[in-house]
Amino acid sequence: MPFFESTEQLKEVFEKFWTEAKKDTEVMQKLEKSAVIVRFDIEQPEIHVTINFKEAGADGSLGTLGFDSDVEPEIKVWSTSETTNKFWQGKLNTPMAMARGQVKMEGSVPKAMGLLSKIKPLFKIFPRVLQDMGLDDMIL
């Protein structure tokens, strides 16, 4: 399976994905209640994605997406872009990936697993974004 070509490409995918994800108000309301900050440290290519449900963004809403943020996350997740792609398409068995070292996490495992159940509806959005961007070879 291919990796993303560049940090810029992966950043663009996440920006478009987050724009679409925020339209799912039911999921966003659940995530707002979690009041959590999660950082995804992704390699191959390298990018640091922070999703913040504690502090409001410039538009006043919670649920901001940032890159290389200095905000301290409660949960840190490490993986490759290949594993991240599987995750956001709902094709990754997260507990198994953690056991195999494909995903490493720091912070509250129960809180992270609780978030996982809340974000599952967003998994249908990621492949649509890839398709819209002409990245059909990334769709699983």
Long-range contacts (C-beta under 8 A, 24 or more apart in sequence): 1-82, 1-85, 1-138, 1-140, 2-82, 2-137, 2-138, 3-44, 3-45, 3-80, 3-81, 3-82, 4-44, 4-45, 4-81, 4-85, 4-138, 5-45, 6-45, 7-45, 7-46, 7-47, 9-45, 10-42, 10-45, 10-47, 10-81, 11-47, 11-67, 12-133, 13-129, 13-130, 13-133, 13-135, 14-47, 14-49, 14-65, 14-67, 15-65, 16-129, 16-132, 16-133, 17-88, 17-125, 17-126, 17-129, 18-51, 18-65, 20-125, 20-128, 20-129, 21-122, 21-125, 22-61, 22-63, 24-121, 24-122, 24-125, 26-121, 27-118, 27-119, 27-121, 27-122, 28-62, 28-63, 30-118, 31-62, 31-63, 31-115, 31-118, 31-119, 32-62, 32-63, 34-111, 34-114, 34-115, 34-118, 35-62, 36-74, 36-75, 36-111, 36-115, 37-71, 37-72, 37-73, 37-74, 37-75, 38-73, 38-74, 38-75, 38-76, 38-77, 38-112, 38-115, 39-69, 39-73, 39-75, 39-76, 39-77, 40-77, 40-78, 40-79, 40-84, 41-76, 41-77, 41-78, 42-78, 42-79, 42-80, 42-81, 42-84, 43-78, 43-79, 43-80, 43-81, 44-80, 44-81, 44-82, 45-81, 47-81, 73-107, 74-107, 74-108, 74-111, 75-105, 75-106, 75-107, 75-108, 75-111, 75-112, 75-115, 76-105, 76-106, 76-107, 77-103, 77-104, 77-105, 77-112, 78-103, 78-104, 78-105, 79-103, 79-104, 85-126, 85-138, 85-140, 86-140, 88-122, 88-123, 88-126, 89-123, 89-126, 89-127, 89-139, 89-140, 90-120, 90-123, 90-124, 91-140
